[in-house]
Amino acid sequence: MKIRIEEYDNWLGHELEKALRPTKNKAGKLSDDARRALDEARSFFEELSRKADGNLSTKKDPISYRAARVVGRVARDANSSIEKIQIPQEVSWDSYKVLRDNLSNTARSLRESKNITQREIHGLYLLDMLSFSGIVERIAKVGEKVSQFLEGDGENLQRAKTLTGVVETIHQTRLELDEKKKESIELERTREALSSAVKDLTSKMEKITSNESLKQVLEIEKELRKESREFRTDTLTHLRRPLRKLRDLSQRGEFALRSEEREALGEYIQSPYRSFLSRSSGPYLTPILTNLKSALDSGKMGFSHRKTTRVVVQLDQLTMTEHLAEKQSKGRNLLGQRQRLLHDPACKNLYLDRKTTLKKIEEGKKDEIQAAERLHLAEEKIKALNKHFEELLVLAESKTKEYLSRDVQIERPRPSR
């Protein structure tokens, strides 16, 4: 039999109601038996308590007085434990298990209490103790009936609980699946919007950089970055550590440098190429290198002979050739060309606009990547939930066949985004 998933819950409830009708009737009879046994016990212990209290005022001998006091206390305690037992308002396996446990525990406790009481009252209240035993046995018997019910017909209640639990889990999983699908759709829209925005910004960037003056500025900056890399890696190769060492010696007063040279040396260590092209610190590079050679010759640098030789050779190449002057002249010419081009307000505005647009593109791509990652996680979660949902439907079909002997096929919802 095929059944739509939306109809399965109501259909199952109707089928379970029919299947459980005999079981619920038996459970109702057990509840009546338990109620009668407890009412009888309550009446007995209330009467026994009144009888013992009456004897306290009439019995004068110590043995009878003590027996009355003990019986009265036991009757009140027994009645209190009886009052704690609740008859189930609904028929379920768990509620009747609680009833079974309460009846069994109460019967065991009352039996122990009766045995202790008999030893303390020295043969008095003999008929009452016989009735006490009868009350305990009736409670215990009802507890055994409930236990047999749970092991027999009561299993149907446990099966119904299993089936309804599967149905509830199906509903919860479907709700979570719907939420994840909605989230996936929103994330896809967000990603597409971000992607579109990045494309628009990229088009704007292409339009901005089509300006000839701006193109020249960008080419000059590219050449300056190349010159900067070469200056750090080729011109100052082997010299960065010696320059830091020279600064440390000067700061400790172990090697004399003019204050301007010491300040320029710090700038070269932090920003080599920018300091080299600077009008303020640029002229001090040759004196700094000359002082470095003097410090090496003095032995204060503490370098190995091999290291010292390599550094001195490079210093000679730099201080005795036009290499530094040519590099400096080329870099300053490039900076001058850049400044002249950016002096034009239109070119400068395009340059600043390009900088702002580049930042927006970078941020947009970052946001797009994050949205794509969240979308991927959502899609993976949807796959896992779909798999779990299918497993639950298969479980519901198999349990329906096993418990109700009904062969059903739950129609799956149409796949959607």
Salt bridges, closest charged atoms under 4 A:
GLU6 OE1 - ARG4 NH2 3.30
GLU6 OE2 - ARG174 NH2 3.19
GLU7 OE2 - ARG4 NH1 3.28
ASP9 OD2 - HIS171 NE2 3.25
GLU15 OE2 - LYS18 NZ 3.41
GLU15 OE1 - ARG406 NH1 3.04
ASP32 OD1 - ARG35 NH1 3.11
ASP33 OD1 - ARG36 NH2 2.37
ASP33 OD2 - LYS145 NZ 3.94
ASP39 OD1 - ARG42 NH1 2.64
GLU40 OE2 - ARG138 NH2 2.75
GLU47 OE1 - ARG50 NH2 2.81
ASP53 OD1 - ARG76 NH1 3.27
GLU83 OE2 - ARG42 NE 2.72
ASP94 OD2 - LYS161 NZ 2.55
ASP101 OD2 - LYS97 NZ 3.21
ASP101 OD1 - ARG100 NE 2.81
ASP128 OD2 - LYS51 NZ 2.65
GLU137 OE2 - ARG111 NH2 3.27
ASP153 OD2 - LYS26 NZ 2.15
GLU176 OE2 - LYS381 NZ 3.82
GLU183 OE1 - LYS180 NZ 3.10
GLU186 OE2 - ARG189 NH1 3.04
GLU188 OE2 - ARG191 NH2 2.98
GLU212 OE2 - LYS215 NZ 3.73
GLU221 OE2 - ARG338 NE 3.01
GLU223 OE2 - LYS330 NZ 3.28
GLU227 OE1 - LYS327 NZ 3.14
GLU227 OE2 - LYS330 NZ 2.95
GLU230 OE1 - LYS327 NZ 2.88
ASP248 OD1 - ARG247 NE 3.62
GLU254 OE2 - ARG252 NE 2.94
GLU260 OE1 - ARG258 NH1 3.56
GLU261 OE2 - ARG258 NH2 3.22
ASP316 OD1 - LYS293 NZ 2.64
ASP353 OD1 - LYS204 NZ 3.60
GLU380 OE2 - LYS383 NZ 3.63
GLU390 OE2 - ARG412 NH2 2.80
GLU391 OE1 - HIS388 ND1 3.91
GLU397 OE2 - ARG412 NH1 2.69
GLU402 OE1 - LYS399 NZ 3.50
